[in-house]
Amino acid sequence: MTTLSLTVNGERTAIGAVPVHTSALDWLRDRGLTGAKEGCAEGECGACSVLVARPGIDTPTEWTAVNACLLPIASLDGQEVITSEGLGTPAALHPVQEELAVRGGSQCGFCTPGFVCSMAAEYYRPGRSACAGDHEHGANGFDLHALSGNLCRCTGYRPIRDAAYALGSPAENDAFGARAAEPAPAAVATGMHSSEGEFIRPTTLDAALALLTDRPDAQVVAGCTDTGVQVNIFGSRPALTIAIDRLDELREFSVGSGEGGFGSGEVRSGSGGDRVASGEVRLGAALTLTEIERRLAGRVPLLSEVFPQFASRLIRNGATIGGNLGTGSPIGDLPPALVALDASLVLASRRGERVVPLADYFTGYRQTVKAADELIRTIVIPLPLAPMTAFHKIAKRRFDDISSVAIGYALDVRDGIVRDARIGLGGVAATPLRARETEAALIGQPWTETTVRTVAAVMANEGTPMDDHRASSSYRSAMLGQSLLRFYFGGLDA
């Protein structure tokens, strides 16, 4: 059997005989690289942040910050990782480390290595350049959202921000900057076994589907942002884990021309060249949310509102759009927006492919129409897009929080009349759903305050909200009605 290995801080290292579900964080710490820490074990604190060399959008390689606590070490077979120890030394600090040190950005030090890696990823981000700056961006182009997944429990955020905003551009002889001009490591076929189970990374979609056909009980993973939590917190130990995040067939991206009227985009299933690109956006299921956000570059405004509110940059760097939908969670941020966009899913198995409207995909709590031997291949959004869209997320924190209620809006208002409406809801039922009664009450009516206040009462009764630790059922219902009013008055302000 091929020896599993990865490059850590420039040195090729064998993974060795470790349990299949060993996290990258535990593996690194067992080898003396103790800068990365375990703070929460579920990707919410960023103390475990490390850099991984990933295929870039604007450069051959991009240094991408990820949560090492969530990734199984087997998923990094053949890959390249940099930890805080590998960025610099006490005698030759990296610019990020230097700025944090001189500006007092480290107090107890527990979180500092994670901040260093997340900050370094932004330091090397292609396209970062001087700008006017605002409350979330420095004049050097540093985006503070790059640190949204890193917690400092000593409340040292001001000096950390100051350090981030003081960074210049990488020097011409910067080794990590030069590395970005070379190709990223390719995905390699991986097979790892232990008494805990088995980890397999196939190299083709057909091979992955063949595995699922034989082992429909297998756990499919991409970014591991959900499964990693199940392994760390709940002790889950799947007998077989299949990694699909680097399959080329699941990394499609295209934006069609969008000819025709609202909602008229064509969706056709088939194989290979049969797929219709014109009149639709096609997003491969294994694309990360960060990749989608940057590649779309604002061309789907509704999704542009979702991405900054979806967890943290660290999570979005790993989480995939297919994985988010595959969990079937009723409180995910993406489903309400994609339902409003009239998205469909292409489901693939060895039996062929089929197209399912996302509004019909969810059947119960964490249950969907996807068969055990199927994978989500592509998410299809018809073009042109609705002229009026918005995403509202009600949560206890502005960023990096799970929603109590999430609403996606897509309306076509012409000559003051609502011609069409699609509204997706999350957090108010066992599944994401369409607010069909609200839509019906809006269509054909004048887009006025009187109409909206009347229909808001209808929307407040959509779904079957429940009481839990995030919100009461009455609060969720009230937020639905208030959201429609906010959408209306926000549109007037715009």
N, C-alpha and C positions, 0 to 999 in steps of 0.2 A: 504494500500500500504506500502511496506517495506520502512523504512526511509533510505535515502541515506546518507552515511557517509564515511569518510576516516580518516586515522591516520596521524596527522601532528605533527612533532617533538615529537613523542611518545605519543600523546594524541588523543584519538578517538574523532572526531568532526562531528556533523551532518552538512550536506551540507545546509539544510534549504530550504526555499521557495525563490528561485532566478530564474531569467529568464534562460531558457534552454541554451541560447548561451553565458552565463556568462563564461568568461575565468578563468582558474585556477589562473592567476595572479591577476585579479580583485577581485576574491573571497578571496585570501590570504591577499591582501592589505586591504580589507574591515574588516578583522579580526585583524588588527593591525600589521601584518607581512609585514612591509613596506621596508624591505631590498631589495627585488626584485622590480625592476623598469620597467616601460614601456619606452623604448627608441625609438623603431621603429614600434612596433606592427606587425612585419612581420618576426621575427626570424633571423634578420641580425645583431643585436648588442649584444645579450647575457646578457643584463642587467637583464633579467627576469629569468635567469637560476635557476633551483631548482633540487634536487635529487629525483628520484623515484626508489623504490625497484622493480626491474624487475627480472624475471627468468634468471639465469646466464648460461653461456656456460661452464665455468670452476669451478664455485661455485654455490650452490643453489640459491643465490641471488647476484645481482650486483647492486651497486649504480650507476644509469644512469642519466647523466645530460640532461635535456630537456628544451625547451623554454616554460615557463608557459604561455606566452601570446598567444600561438597558441592552447593550449589544452582546450577544454571545461571542466569545473569542473565536469560535469556529467561523463566524461570519466575516472575520478579517483575514482569513487565509489568503495569502498572496498579496495582501494590501500593505499600505505604508502609513505609519502612525507617528505623530510627534506629540510628546508629552511636554509639560512645562519644563522638565529637566533638560529636554532636548533643544529648547529654544535658545538658552543661554547658560552661562556659568557664573558663579560669584565674581570671577575675574573679568568676565566679558558678558555683561548683561545684554539681553535683547532690548531693543528700544522700548517695547511695551513694558518689560520688567523695570527698566531704568525710570520711565516716567512714573510708574506706580510707586517706586521706592522714593524718589525725590519729592513727590507730591503727597506723601503720607497716605497712599491708597491701601495700605495693608495694616490692619490692627491686630486681631488675634492670629491672622494668617491662615485660618482653616480654609476659607473660601478663595484665597488669593490665586492659587495655581489654576483654578477653574476660570476665574476672571481673566487671567493671563492668556489662556488658550482661546477663549471666546473673543477677547480683544484682538489677539493676533490674527484670527480669521478675518475680522473686519479690517484690520491694518493692511492685509494683503488682498482685500476684495477688489477685483478688477472694476475700474470705473469710479472708484472713490477719488474725489478731487475737491478742490477748494470750492466753497459755495457761500451764500449769504448766511446760512445757519439759522436755526430756529430753536425752540425749546426741546426738540428731540434730535437735532443734528448740529454738529460742531461746524465751525468755519472751515475745518479741514475735511469736511464731508463724512465724518464719522457718524454712523447711524446708531443712536443709543439703543435701538431695538435689538442690536446685536448682543446686548447684555441683558435682555429681558428675562432670560432663563437662569440668571445667576443671582443668588441671594447673598447679601452681606448682613449677617445677624448683628454685627457691631455698628450698624447704621453708618457705614463709611462711604455712602454713595457720592457725596459731593467731591471728595478728592479722587475717587475713581473716575467720575465724569471728567474732572479737570485733566486727569492723566490721559484719558481717551481723546479729549479735544486738543491736547498738546502734541499729539503724534504727527510727524511729518509723513513723507512718502518713503517707501523702502529705498535704500541706496542701490546704486547700479550693481554693486558687487554683493548684494544680499543673497545668501545661498538659498533661502526659502523662496524668495522672489524669482530667482533664476530657475528653480525647480519647476515653477508653474509653467514655464515655457516648454517643458517636456511632457510627453503623454503620461496620463495617470495609469496606474496598474490595471491591467485587464482583469475581469472576473475569471476565476479559475474554478474548475470542477472540484468540489470538496466533498469528501466523505469522512465523517468522524463518528466513532463508536465508543461507548463506555457502558458501564452497568446502568446508567441513567436512561440511555436511549441512543438515538442516532440523529445526526445532522447531515443533510445532503443539500448541496448547491448544484442543481443541474445547469447545463449551459444552453439548453434550448427549451422553448415552450413545450414542444412535443414530449420531451423527456420529463418535464414537470407534470404534464397531464397524464403521462403513462404511470408515474408514481402515484398520483392521486387516484387513478383508476384502480390500482392494486391496493392502495392504502387510503381509503377515503377518510380514515380517522386521523390522518396526519395534520399537524399544525403548520399552516402556511404563514411565513413571516416575510416582511419586507424591511421596514425600518425598526421593527421590534418595539415601538413605543407603547404598544398595548400588551403584547405578549411578555415583554421584559418585566413589566409590572406584575403580571400574573406569576412569573417565575420567582421574582424577588420577594414579593409581599405575601402571595398566597401559596407558595410552594408548588406551583404547577410544574410537572415534569413530563411533557409530551414524549411518547415513545418514539415518534418520528417528527422531526422538524424539517420543512422544505423551504429553502430560501429562494425567493423569486425576484428580488429587488434589482438584479443586474441583467435580467433577461431582455435582450434587444426587442423582442416582439411585444414587450409590455411597456416600452418607452417611446411610443409613438407621440408625435406632436405636430399638429397642423391647424391652421386657421384658414377657413374658406372665405369666399368673397361676400357671402351674405346677400345675394340677390333675392328679391321678392319681398313679401310682406311679413309682418310680425308673426313669428311662430311657423313660418313656412319651410324651414330648413328640412332637407330630405335626409333620412337615415336608412341605410340599406346594409344588411348583413351579407356576409360572403367570406371569401378567402382571398388573402393577398391583394391583388390589383382590383378586386371588385369594389373596394371601399370608396365611397364618394367623399371627396375632400371639399368640393365646392358647397357652400351653404351650411357649413358646420364647423365647429371647433372640436378637435379630437385630441384627447388627453390620455396617454398611456397610463395604465393603472399603477405602474411602478415608478412614475415620476414623483419626486418629492414635492411638497407644497412650496418649498423655496424655489425649486426649478420651475414650477408652473408659474409662480408669481413673477419671476424675472423674465421668463419667455413670453408670457402674455403681455407684459409691460403695459398694463392698464387697459388692454383692449376688451376686457370683460369687466366693466366697472363694478358690478355686483360682487364678483370674486375679489376685486381689489379692496373692497370694504371688509371682506371676511378675513383675509390673510393676516393683517396685523393683530386681529383679535383672537386668532387661533393659537392657543398655547403660547409657546415662546419660539424664538428663532432656533434655539437648540433643538427643540422638538420638530419644528417645521423642516429642519435640515435632514431629518431622518424619516419622518412620517410621510407616507405616500397617500395619494388620493384614493387608490384602490383599497388600501388597508383601512382607511377611515370608513369607507362605505362597507367594507367586508365585515366589520365588527357588528354591524346592525344596531349600533347604539342609538337610543332615542334622543340623546342629548348632544350629539355631535353638531359642530357648527356648520359643516359643509352641506349636509343633506337639505336643510331648509332653503339654502341659497340655490342649490342645484335643482331642487324640485321647482322653485320659482322660475328657473331658467329652462324648464321642460327637458331636462337632461334624460338621456337613456344610457343603459349599460350594455356593452357587448360581453356576453358570457361565453366562455370557450371551454370545451371539453373534447375528448377524443371522438365524441359523437358529432361534433360540429360546433357551430356558433349560433347564438340566438340573441335578439335584441329585446331588452325589457325596459319599458319606461320606469324611471326611478320612482315615480309616484306609486307604481304597482310592485316595487321590489320588496318592500318591507311587509312582513306578514304578522309579526308578533314581537314580543320583547326579545331583542337580539336574534330574531329569526327572519329569514329572507327566502325568496324563491330560488336562490342559488343552490344547486344540488351539490352534494359532497364532492363530486368529481369535477366540478366546474371552478374556473377562475374568472375573476373580472379582468377582461383584457383591455377595454377602452371605455372611457366616458365620453359621450357624444352630446354636444350642446348645439341645438339648431340656431342658425343665423337667418335674418338679422336679429339682434337683441331687442328686447323691449326698451322703448325710449325712457321710461321712468323706472329706476330700480333703487333699492336700498336694502341694507342689512342691519337689523337691530339685535343686539345681544344684551340681555339683562343678566348681570352677574354681580357678585359682591366686590370684585376688583375690576378695574378697567382693562387690565391685560393679564394674561397667563392665569386664567380661571375657567372653571367649567360653568357653562351657562345654566341659569334657571329656566330661561325662555330664550329662544332664538327665532327670529322671523326674517324670511326673505321675501322681498316684494319685486314684482315685475308687472308693470301696467302700461297699457297703450291708451293714452288719452288724446283724442283728436277733436278739435272744434268744441272743447269743453265737455265732451262726453267720454265716459269710460268704454272703450271699444273692446278691450280684452283685459283680463287680469289673472295672474297666477300668484298665489301666496303660499309659501312653504313654512311649516311650523315645526319646531323642535322643543322638547321638554314639557309638552302638555298632553302626552299620550304614551302608550307603550311603544309607539313607533313614530318616526317623523311622518308628517302627513300634509296634505293640501287642505287649505281652508276653503273648501268648496262652497259652503253656504255663504261665506263672506264674498267670495268671487261672484257668485250668482246674484247677490244683492247689489253688487257694484256695477256689473256689466249693464250697459244701456242707460245708466243714470248720469246726471250732470256731476262733474267733479267739483263739488262745492262743499263748504263747511257743513251745511245742513245735511247733505248726503252722508258725509263721512261720520258725523256724530250719530246719525241713525244707524249706519252700518257697523260702527264701533261696538254697539250693543250686541250685534250678531256675532262679531268676531270674539267678543269676550266669552261667548258660550261654545266656542270651538274646542274640540278635544275633550279629554277626560283627565284634567290635571289632578295631581295628587299632592299630599303633604309629605315633605321630607325635610332633611336638615338644611337644604338650600333655600326652600321657599314653601309657603303654604299654597294650597290649591286656589284659595281666594285671591292671593297675591298674583299668582300666575294668570288667572283669568283677568284680573284688573289690568295687568301689564299688556295683555293682548289688545284690549280696547284702547289703552293709552298709546300703544305703538302705532296703531292706524292713524290716530290724531297727530302724532309726532311726524309720521311720514307725510301727511298732508301739509302741515304747517312748515315742515322742513323744505318741502318742494317749493312753497311760496317764497321762502327766504332765499332759495337758490336762484 
